[in-house]
Amino acid sequence: MSTINIQNLTFGYDAQNELLFDHVQLYLDSSWHLGLVGRNGRGKTTFLKLLQNQLDYQGSIDMPMSTQYFPQVVSDPTQLTLYVAQSISDIEQWELERELSLLHVDLDVVWRPFEELSGGEQTKVLLALLFTNADDFALIDEPTTHLDIAGRQQVADYLKRKSGFIVISHDQGFLDQVTDHILAIDRAKSASTRVITAPIAMTRNAKISMKSLKMASSKRNWPAQTHRC
């Protein structure tokens, strides 16, 4: 178990008049199955980019492990799927097939061009790549977009078996299955941003918001952590 330590994180895009994050302080346990939620434009994907050190920011982010991001960029989808996977990550065929089996994917997909796979098959291949190296920390951005109901359940069952990760999704039912903590980015009426972390038990059957998290905390005696940004 490691801790992602974020101190005084301050960031905003030059084209915007407001900061997305202003002196945020967070401690995130790397063993958590952490759901990252918030309305569009609140900074969810930006937060994942900051964790990957892809953007310039003020403050400090102590990320004690390497990260892998979904969805990965596929530079040449005409290649066979195995070669696409190996162009993204240094893996052996058996490592990819091990993860694909857990996702209930027919292993012949590795010898088909990536562009000929269904959207669901492509999603599963890229998700499988995240977990071929157990030392990497997965950052998962909207994994259910191209999945049907059966595919969503297979991916949910797969993620429940994995070690810690951060996942962004607007699918509340999916988050209920795969997460044990929630990190909510909420914009207050004053236009400042607030970041809330709480156990998933507080947020089940409730709208994810600052108000509902505080109410759930008072009802269940869970200490929700609120961070004004």
N, C-alpha and C positions, 0 to 999 in steps of 0.2 A: 504494500500500500504506500502511495506517495501523495503529496499534497501539491496542488497547483496554487501557487501563492501570487495573488494579484494585488499590487499596492499602488494607490493613487493613479490608476489608469485614466488617462485623459486623451480623448480623440474626437475629432470632427473632420468632416470633409471640407475642403476649401470652398466648394460651391454652396455650402450650407451656412446659414447664419448662426446655427446652434451647434453645440457640442453633443455628440451622441453619448459620450461617456465623460464624466467630469469627476476626477478623483475617486474612482471606484476602488473599493477594497473588498476582496473576496478570497475565501479559502475553499477550494473545491477538492474533495477526496477523489483520487483517481480510480477508486473502486466503485464509485457510484455509477449507476445507470441514470444519467442526468438528462432530463428533457429540457430543451431550451425553447421557451415560448414567448410570444408577444406579437402584436399586430405588425403587418408589413411596414417596413421602413423604420422600425425601432432599433435595428442594429444587430439582428441575430446572426446573419451571415458575416457581417463585419466583425463580430466578436470572434467567430471561428478563424477569420483571417488574422486577427490580432494574435490569437493563440499560436498561429503558425509563423508569426513574425513577418507577415507579408506587407504590413503597413507600418509607417512611421507613427509613433505615439510617444506620449510622455508618461512617466511612471515606470513601473517594473512588472514584468511577468516572469515568474520563475516556473518554467515548464520542465519538470525533471525527467521527461521521457520524450522520445520522438513521436511525431504525429503522422497519421494518414487521413486524408480527406476524401470524402465521397460527395459528389461524383467526380471521379478523376477525369482528366482530359485525355481523350483518345485521339491521337494525332493521325492515325491511318486506319479507319474502320474497315478497309478492304482486306486487311491482313487476317490470317486465321486467329481465332480467339486466344489460343495459347500464346501466340507471338505478341498480340496486343497486350496481354497480361504481363508478359516478360519485359515488354518495353516500358511498362509503368513501374514494375517492382521486380527486384531480383529474387525470383522464386523458381522452384522446381515444379515440374508438371504434377508430381504426386501431391505437393502441398496445395495447389489449386484444386485438384480433384477431391482431396479430403474435405475441403470446405464446401465445394459444390454438392457433394453427396449429402452433407448436413442440410443443405438448402433444397434437397430433392430435385436437383437438376440432372438431366441425362448427360453423362460424361462425354458423349460424342460432340457436345457443343464446342469443345476445345479445338476440334478439327474442322469447324465451320467458320466462314468469314464472320467477323464480329457484326458487320452491318446487316447480315442475314438473320441474326437472332431477333426474337421478339423483344419488345421493350422490357418485359418482365425478366427474360433471360439475361439481357444486358445488365439490368439492375443487379441481379443475383451474382453475376460474374464480378462486377465491380465491388459489391459488398464482400464477396468471398476474399478478394484481394486485401481488404482491410485487415483481415484476421489471419493471414498466412504467417505473420510474425507476431508472436504473443507479446513481444516487448513494446510494440507500437500502441499508441493511444488513438482510438478511432474518433473522428469528427464527422458526423453523418448528417448531411443536409438534404432533407425531404426525400427519404428513401421509398416512399409509397406511391409516388406520382404515376408510375407506369405499371403498377401491380393490380391484379384483380383481387377479389375477396380471398380466394384460396392462396394466392401469392403473398398477400399481406399477412395471413396467418402463419405461413411457412417462415417468412422473414421474422415475424414476432417471436416465434418459437426458437428460431436460430439465435436472435439477439439475447433472449433471456438466458441462454447458456454461456454467454460470453462475459469477459471481465469488463471493467469500466469503460464507458464511452460517453460522448455527448451527442444527442440527436435532436435535430430540429424537425418538427412535424406539426401540421395543423389538424391532424387526425387524432382527436382526443381518445378514441377507443384504442388506437394503436399505442399511444403514449401510456395509457393505463396498463397495458400489458407488459411493456418493455422497460419502463422506468421505475426507479424507486425514489428519486428526488426530482424536483422541478426548479429551474432557474427562470424566473419571469422578468422580462424587461417591460416596464410599464411607464407611460408618459403621463405625468400629472397635469392638472389643469394649469399649473404655472408654467408648463412647457418644459420643466426639468424632467430628467429621466430617473427612474428608480429601479433598482435591481433587487429582486427578492429570491431567496433560496429557501426551500421548504421540503420536507418529506412528502412523497407522493400521496400518502394517506390523507394529507390535509386537503388535497385538491380533487380527489375523486368526486364525481357527481357535482362539481361546482365549476362555475366559470372561472377561468384563470385570470385573475386581476388582483390589484393591490387590496381592494376591499374584501374580496372573497378569501384571500390568503390570511388576512388578519382575523376575519371571522372564524375561519377553520382553526387557526391557531388558538384562539380563546376557547373554542368549544372542545378541542382535543388536547389542550395543554402542551401543544408542540410550539417550541420557540422559533417562529419564522424569523429569518434574518433579513432585515430591510436595509438597503444601502442607497442613500440619496446620491445621485450623480450630478 
